Structure formats: structure tokens, C-alpha cells
Amino acid sequence: MGQPLGSFEQSFHVYPVSFIDKAHLENGDKVIMPPSALDRLASLHIDYPMLFEVHNTAANRTSHCGVLEFIAEEGYVYMPYWMMQNLLLQEGDIVRFRNATLPKGTYVKLQPHTKDFLDISNPKAVLEMTLRSFSCLTKGESIMVAYNNKKYFIDVVDARPAAAISIIETDCEVDFAPPLDYVEPERIPAAPRAPAAAAAASGGASASEVGGKKGPGQDGKADATPQPEEPTFTPFVGTGRRLDGRPAASPSSPATSAAAAAPSRASAGGGASREGATGAGGGSASGAGTAGGGRKEGRLVFGSSDGAPRAGPRAPRKKEEPKKEEPQKPSFQAFSGKGYSLR
């Protein structure tokens, strides 16, 4: 027959793991117990891995942990310092251990103390690597995550299916709550739209135009602040010069030139026959156009026409003085030397 069922329960003096040169155990929740605890546990039918409920009677604080080795002095136990802070324990205080059986965790919600933890390039991978050194989690306690020579404290906000769960060889869903020092940014209210833009969006301006009613400021009087006219392109606004040397007629304004050029371009295709007919009839149209003493605007005239009046008397030409003939230089003449006879 097997040994009767029993439970392990014993009190120890507690000290940090740094007292036995095992500071690396700070990255986890495992403790160092004396060999006598192993003998007592071996005689009991307990579940593996070995998990313990740790209780501080003086402060009424409870947590859970695992065990790594049984090499401590008798009556002493060594645990990570962050666990001592959770249990409000000082060096040498008495703490009570009792073996426990915890269900495998399916969900845990964590909340970092500061926003610095979110600045890590991959906090999920860092947390997953750190939790490999943990054997269980308890709701309401704070765990310590060491990364890049910095310590981050994280609260266990929720745990399922129980307040204390085992995370050894289990698929546990992890959720994060906003950090304790997180402050939501203030929402900036949207700037109010201008009255003109609001009226345009509501369609009030179009309604007044369709209805034929005059809006405010449209009673026939000019507005107090007239809108500046947009500059428009006006071609051929330069000064004209005649090819025969005569003075040109007074230049017209750009607006008049543009207005006169528009109908001339429009009638360029079908007005050629009319111009020909007018010329054949005796030039009455040209006579009417030149009756004011100038040419028709928009045309270039080469030479003078018979009926067109001259702009003014020509200036008398200066008589050209006869050029003095310069003496011609002797040109080269071939075979101009003297001849000699051989006789």
C-alpha cells in the first residue's frame, strides 16, 4: 500500500538570493530551500512540478513560487528580492511555505508600471523570454522583467481560470492594459468653418440665385470692398510701326484691340467674300473706315492706297553730294618688264 496523503507546510527565515551569489535568480520566481524540505516532500504524494504557496502572516500577503534547488542552510530559504517586496518581507523575517496544486493558465492580463516598457523594440518577445523563468502567476502581484540593464515592473491584473495559475508548458493568452502612467492625449476640437464656407455648403447661395431674389448686399449698390479683378492675357499689345516710314495712327487701348480682334477672327472664314465684294464695288467700306483719318484697326497695310489720305507731307530729301573719286592704285600688269636679246 502507498503512503498516506499529506501536505507540506513549514516556516523559514527568508533572505535574498544575492546572499548566496545567485543574483541571476532575480529573473524568475524560483527559490532555494534546505535539503530537509526535499526529504519531507519526497515522502509525500505531491504533484510535479513542485509549487508552493508563500504566506506572510504578519502582513497577510500571499504569493506563489517554484523551487530550483535544495542547498540552503537548515531553517533558511532564499528568494528573489522582488518577491520579498511583494510580500512586504525584510531580511530574516519568517515566512510560511505550503505545497500547492495550481491549474494551467489560459489567460492573463498584464499592466506595466511605466510607458518605458512599450518603448522596447519587441516587448512581446522580451516578455515571452522572461516568463520562461517563471512557474506560476498570482493575481494582484507585481513581477519584474529585466531587460537591457533596466528593470520593468508589471502588475498581474487578471488570471484565468483561477487567481493563481501555472504557466509551465501551457498555451496562455496574454493581454496588456495601458501603463499606469499613461495619459490619453487631449482631443483638439475641430476649427469652426467660416460663415461663407458654411453658406456655400448648405446651398443657400445657389438657392438665392435660382429663385431670382437678391441676397444681402445685392440691392444694386456697389460693395464696400470690391473684389480685385484677375489679370487676363491680352495679345498684341505692343506699339506698331509702319514699313514705309510714316507715323502710325494713335494706338488703341488693349481692351479695344482685343474686342476688335475677336470679330475679325470670327469672320475670317466667311468674311473674305464680303471684303472682295466691297472692294469691287468701289471701296466704299474702306472709304468709310478711313474717313476718320486712320487705317482700320487690326490690319497691316503695305504701301499706300489711292483713297487713303497721307499722314503728312514728306520731309524733303537731302541732295546727295557727289563723291570725290579717289585716285586708282596701279593694278598688277603681267609681262611688263624689259626684254633683252641673246645676240
C-alpha positions in Angstrom: 0.0 0.0 0.0 1.2 3.6 -0.7 2.0 6.2 1.8 -0.9 8.2 3.2 -1.7 11.5 1.5 -0.3 14.6 3.3 0.8 18.2 2.8 4.0 20.0 3.2 3.9 23.1 5.5 6.9 24.7 7.1 8.2 28.1 8.2 11.7 29.5 7.3 13.7 32.7 7.7 13.9 34.4 4.4 16.9 36.2 2.6 17.5 37.4 -0.9 19.2 35.1 -3.4 22.1 37.6 -3.7 23.3 36.4 -0.3 24.4 33.1 -1.8 25.8 34.6 -5.1 22.8 33.6 -7.2 21.7 37.1 -8.4 20.6 35.6 -11.8 17.6 34.0 -10.0 16.1 37.5 -9.7 14.8 36.9 -13.2 12.2 34.4 -12.2 10.1 33.1 -9.2 12.1 30.1 -8.0 13.5 29.8 -4.5 16.3 27.9 -2.8 15.2 25.6 0.1 17.1 23.4 2.6 17.6 19.6 2.0 15.3 18.7 4.8 12.4 20.1 2.8 13.3 17.7 0.0 13.2 14.8 2.3 9.8 15.8 3.6 8.4 16.4 0.1 9.7 13.0 -1.2 7.7 11.2 1.4 4.5 12.8 0.3 2.4 12.2 -2.8 2.6 15.6 -4.3 2.1 16.9 -7.9 5.1 17.9 -10.0 6.4 20.4 -10.8 6.7 21.4 -7.1 4.7 24.7 -6.5 4.3 26.4 -3.2 2.0 29.0 -1.6 4.1 31.6 0.3 2.3 33.5 3.1 3.5 36.4 5.2 1.3 36.1 8.4 2.4 39.5 9.8 1.3 41.4 6.7 -1.4 39.0 5.5 0.2 38.8 2.0 0.2 35.7 -0.2 2.1 34.7 -3.4 3.2 31.5 -5.2 6.5 30.3 -6.4 8.5 27.3 -7.6 11.7 25.7 -6.3 15.1 25.4 -8.1 17.5 23.7 -5.6 17.6 22.3 -2.1 21.0 23.6 -1.0 20.1 26.2 1.6 21.1 26.1 5.3 18.5 24.4 7.5 15.8 26.8 8.6 16.6 29.3 5.8 15.1 30.0 2.4 16.4 32.3 -0.3 14.0 34.0 -2.8 14.2 36.8 -5.3 14.2 40.3 -3.8 11.1 41.5 -5.8 9.1 38.6 -4.3 10.2 39.8 -0.8 8.9 43.3 -1.7 5.5 41.9 -2.9 5.2 40.1 0.4 6.4 43.0 2.5 9.3 40.9 3.9 12.6 42.1 5.4 15.8 40.2 5.6 15.4 37.5 8.3 11.6 37.6 8.6 9.7 34.4 8.9 7.6 33.2 6.0 5.4 30.1 5.7 5.6 27.6 2.8 2.9 25.1 1.8 2.8 22.9 -1.2 0.1 23.8 -3.8 -1.5 22.4 -6.9 -2.4 25.1 -9.5 -4.4 24.8 -12.7 -2.7 25.6 -16.1 -3.4 29.2 -17.1 -5.4 30.1 -20.2 -5.5 33.9 -19.9 -3.5 36.6 -18.1 -3.8 40.3 -18.3 -0.7 42.4 -17.5 -0.2 46.2 -16.9 3.2 47.8 -17.0 4.0 50.4 -14.4 5.6 52.8 -16.8 5.4 53.6 -20.6 9.1 52.8 -20.9 8.2 49.1 -21.3 6.3 49.9 -24.5 9.4 51.6 -25.9 11.1 48.2 -26.2 11.5 47.2 -29.9 9.7 43.9 -29.3 8.1 43.8 -25.8 6.2 40.6 -26.6 9.4 38.6 -27.3 11.1 40.1 -24.2 8.1 39.1 -22.0 7.9 35.6 -23.5 11.6 35.1 -22.8 11.3 36.3 -19.2 8.2 34.2 -18.4 10.2 31.1 -19.2 11.9 31.6 -15.9 8.5 31.7 -14.1 6.5 28.8 -12.9 3.3 30.5 -11.8 1.5 33.8 -11.6 -0.8 35.3 -9.0 -3.5 37.9 -9.5 -2.7 41.2 -7.8 1.1 40.7 -7.5 3.9 42.5 -9.5 6.5 40.7 -11.4 9.9 42.1 -12.5 11.2 41.9 -16.1 14.9 42.8 -16.5 16.0 43.9 -20.0 18.9 45.9 -21.3 20.2 46.7 -17.8 16.9 48.1 -16.7 14.1 46.7 -14.5 10.4 46.9 -15.5 7.7 46.1 -13.1 4.4 44.7 -14.4 1.2 44.0 -12.5 -0.9 40.9 -12.9 -4.3 42.4 -13.3 -6.3 39.2 -14.1 -5.7 35.5 -14.4 -7.8 32.6 -15.6 -9.2 30.0 -14.7 -8.1 30.8 -11.2 -6.5 33.6 -9.2 -3.2 31.7 -9.2 -2.2 29.7 -12.3 0.7 27.6 -13.5 2.4 28.7 -16.7 4.7 25.7 -17.2 4.2 24.1 -20.6 0.9 25.8 -21.3 -0.5 27.9 -24.1 -1.6 31.1 -22.3 -3.2 34.1 -23.9 -1.6 37.4 -22.8 -3.3 40.8 -22.9 -2.0 44.2 -22.0 -3.6 47.1 -20.2 -2.5 50.7 -20.6 0.5 51.6 -18.4 -0.2 53.2 -15.0 1.4 56.5 -16.1 -0.3 56.6 -19.4 -2.3 59.8 -20.1 -4.6 60.0 -23.1 -3.8 62.9 -25.4 -6.2 65.8 -25.3 -8.6 65.9 -28.2 -8.3 69.2 -30.2 -11.8 70.4 -31.2 -12.2 70.9 -34.9 -12.0 74.6 -36.0 -15.4 76.1 -36.9 -15.9 76.7 -40.6 -16.1 80.2 -42.0 -19.6 81.6 -42.5 -19.1 81.9 -46.2 -18.0 78.3 -46.4 -20.9 77.2 -44.3 -23.4 79.1 -46.5 -21.8 77.5 -49.6 -22.0 74.1 -48.1 -25.7 74.5 -47.2 -26.6 75.7 -50.7 -28.0 79.0 -49.6 -26.2 80.9 -52.3 -27.4 78.7 -55.1 -31.0 78.9 -53.8 -31.0 82.6 -53.9 -29.7 82.6 -57.5 -32.3 80.1 -58.7 -35.1 81.9 -57.0 -34.1 85.2 -58.6 -34.0 87.0 -55.3 -31.3 89.4 -54.4 -29.3 88.4 -51.4 -27.9 90.8 -48.8 -25.6 93.3 -50.4 -27.1 92.8 -53.9 -29.6 95.7 -54.0 -27.8 97.4 -56.8 -25.2 99.3 -54.7 -21.6 98.5 -55.0 -20.0 96.5 -52.2 -17.8 98.3 -49.7 -14.9 96.0 -50.6 -14.8 95.3 -54.3 -13.0 92.1 -55.3 -9.8 92.6 -57.3 -10.0 91.6 -60.9 -8.0 88.7 -62.0 -5.3 89.6 -64.6 -6.1 88.2 -68.1 -3.9 87.6 -71.0 -4.2 90.2 -73.8 -2.2 89.5 -77.1 -0.6 92.1 -79.4 -0.5 95.0 -77.0 2.8 96.4 -78.4 3.5 99.5 -80.4 3.0 99.2 -84.2 5.4 100.8 -86.8 4.8 101.3 -90.4 7.2 99.9 -93.0 7.0 103.0 -95.3 8.4 105.3 -92.6 5.2 107.2 -92.0 4.0 107.8 -88.4 1.5 105.2 -87.2 -2.0 106.1 -86.1 -2.7 106.6 -82.3 -2.5 103.2 -80.6 -5.8 102.0 -79.2 -6.2 100.6 -75.7 -5.6 96.8 -75.2 -9.3 96.2 -74.4 -10.4 97.9 -77.6 -7.8 96.0 -79.7 -8.8 92.7 -78.2 -12.5 93.4 -78.8 -11.8 94.4 -82.4 -9.6 91.4 -83.0 -12.3 89.0 -81.8 -14.9 89.7 -84.5 -12.2 89.9 -87.2 -11.0 86.3 -86.2 -14.6 85.1 -86.1 -15.4 86.5 -89.6 -12.0 85.4 -91.1 -13.6 82.3 -92.8 -16.8 83.7 -94.2 -16.0 87.4 -94.5 -13.4 87.1 -97.3 -16.2 87.2 -100.0 -17.8 90.2 -98.4 -14.5 92.1 -98.4 -13.9 91.2 -102.0 -17.4 92.4 -102.9 -16.9 95.6 -101.1 -13.6 96.2 -102.9 -15.2 95.5 -106.3 -18.0 98.0 -105.6 -15.6 100.9 -105.4 -14.0 100.7 -102.0 -16.9 102.3 -100.1 -16.2 100.3 -97.0 -12.5 101.3 -97.0 -13.5 104.8 -97.5 -15.8 104.7 -94.6 -13.2 103.1 -92.4 -10.5 105.6 -93.3 -12.8 108.7 -93.2 -11.7 109.4 -89.7 -8.1 109.9 -90.9 -6.7 106.5 -89.9 -6.5 102.9 -91.0 -8.7 100.1 -89.9 -7.6 98.6 -86.7 -6.3 95.0 -86.8 -4.8 95.2 -90.3 -1.3 95.8 -91.7 -1.1 98.0 -94.8 1.9 97.7 -97.1 2.3 100.8 -99.3 -0.4 103.4 -99.8 -3.9 103.1 -101.2 -5.4 105.5 -103.7 -8.2 106.8 -101.5 -6.3 106.9 -98.2 -5.1 110.4 -97.1 -1.5 110.8 -96.3 -0.5 111.2 -92.7 1.6 114.4 -93.5 4.0 115.9 -96.0 7.1 114.0 -96.6 10.3 115.6 -95.4 12.5 116.9 -98.3 15.2 114.6 -99.2 18.8 115.9 -98.8 20.7 116.2 -102.0 23.5 113.7 -102.2 26.8 115.3 -102.6 29.0 113.9 -105.4 31.6 111.6 -104.1 35.1 112.5 -104.8 36.8 110.0 -106.9 39.9 108.6 -105.3 42.9 108.0 -107.5 43.1 104.4 -108.6 46.0 102.5 -107.4 48.1 100.9 -110.3 47.0 97.4 -110.8 49.3 94.5 -111.5 50.3 94.0 -115.2 51.9 90.8 -116.4 55.0 90.7 -118.6 55.7 94.5 -118.2 59.5 94.1 -117.9 62.1 95.0 -120.5 63.3 92.4 -123.0 66.9 91.5 -123.8 68.3 89.7 -126.9 70.9 86.9 -126.7 72.8 88.1 -129.6 
